[in-house]
């Protein structure tokens, strides 16, 4: 732990932080901006890559997901060791990952331009995995550092820290839109701009001294930290890891059976890995974990899909709705709202309480997504997007703040594992699921057009004929159908140009309707928040738990076995 200074929390009593502390905070802020650059530069290119490499909706979702789910591996993995290797070491590793991604991503463009599409796609795919690991490493150190620096006001400062995420989306989004609008600039430039914030945070944080995490300063043992997460948390991680391994290796010939699908023996190995994760936690901690922590983990999965999943797909979804405008403007607009609001989180949290704010955010998320799914005009789209933006603004950082407030004995693990599970869920389940929704809406929209109905045998029982559809399973468990555009074009070749245009217009506009289905995620979250509000009210109200140097717990917290 040579890189970690044995210090008391830097702003424990709410005093004005020193210049060095401010540099540490803003360095962490810019590191988070870098993760946003990494995210948006890839998401804006999904449709471009789909055309260049011939990908369907679920395959695009898998490419999106490979840059997301490794975040969870990294953030959870580093949370287990970060108190030993030091925050500065984790910071340097994250920078090196960004450098490697930049080289691989930029190289992919030139390899593809040279005609080797397969190698170019592999560079993007594996480079995205390294990028996702780097993003997780960033959050593995910035969250516990800021929670420790401002241990008496965690939710406020975690919201301000996480203003760096939408801030980065705005900066990178405006840059990429300007590049796309100018035209003729290779998409490698979109990927290369990540180097700017990466170099800035490296030089800002390299000379800084990092504080000891409050769990370490209070003398809470490593085993006790893991016990807060416990067997229940490990069950969720194990399940998601099994699904991701199955998805990851399904295209590798060595793991395929005679039918071309993932072999039974391979599935058995992956399930055994999941069981081993749970068994390892059970044997070491001998604790089910905190019931409160398990509830927050369950909530975090639809929350991550609501925010990150929607952000990742929004450009592709709105492409057919924003006629004459770059679809990325929706993401930039919502991100700008989030950035501003997160800087003013303190007074809002003080008025509503963290759980009250989460409940209100879920309501606005439901209304925003439902409105966005039916908005027709540009004005209506941006008005609905504003509602959605306000709804998602406080969800992620406030969840982190609540978990840090209530489970401080969990240290970096419970704080970071929550975000890690959220990202794992959106990468493994959320992105592919949204992709299948998008494809389902396209099938329904095309089948409902008079032009399609006029073609004999093209529409059967209200849906398109199997003759123009492809079928597959996303993450091994979600069956889906996809329109085969070449077969559809062949089947409608005898139609007039006007009728063919009608089918194309219906297909292009269909993705927007998938947003209504996604409103179920904040709906589930709202129910959970209301139940939590009732629970804390029965206990006398929401109070943050504080650890002292002698490991005494304030505010009446209970041990893992008492929940």
Secondary structure, DSSP 8 states (H G I E B T S, - for coil): -TTEE----TTTT-----HHHHHHHHHHHHHHHHHHHHHHHHHTTHHHHHHHHT--HHHHHHHHHHTTHHHHHHHHHHHHHHHHH-HHHHHHHHHHHHHHHHHHHHHHHHHHHTT-HHHHHHHHHHHHHHHHHHHHHHHHHHHHHHHHHTTTSHHHHHHHHTHHHHHHHHHHHHHHHHHHHH----THHHHHTHHHHHHHHHHHHTT--EE--HHHHTT--HHHHHHHHHHHHHHHHHHHHHHHHHHHHTT-GGGB-TTSSB-HHHHHHHHHHHHHHHHHHHHHH-----HHHHHHHHHHHHHHIIIIIHHHHHHHHHTTTSTTS-THHHHHHHHHHHHHHHHTHHHHHHHH-HHHHHHHHHHHHHHHHHHHHH--SHHHHHHHHHHHHHHHHTHHHHHHHHHHHH-GGGHHHHHHHHHHHHHHHIIIIIHHHHHHHHHHHHHHHHHTSHHHHTSTTTEETTEE-GGGEEEEEETTTEEEEEE-HHHHHHHTTTS-HHHHHHHHHHHHHHGGGHHHHHHHHHHHHHHHHHHHHHHHHHTTS-----B-TT--B-TT---GGG-
